[in-house]
């Protein structure tokens, strides 16, 4: 949580036009969306994808071949199943 707060403060400081800008609440949803859809280095996945097992439906993702393939109804169960589990 502390790393998120540090990142939030860093981004909000960059987005605010003036040090005493009081319109920070209006910019908060954009910052949260940016954090939830950012790909994390260690996992190579976004928090949004880990939560919903799909990329968000946003116009930017439909401009090219940026989306992930649809894995089907059993994607979550398959992701949690170890490949060696069948050989036990």
Buried (B, 14 or more C-beta within 10 A) or exposed (E): EEEEEEBBEEBBEEBBEEEEEEEEEEBEEEBEEEBBBEEEEEEEEBBBBEEEBEBEEEEEBEEEEEEEEEEEEEEEEEEEEEEEEEEE
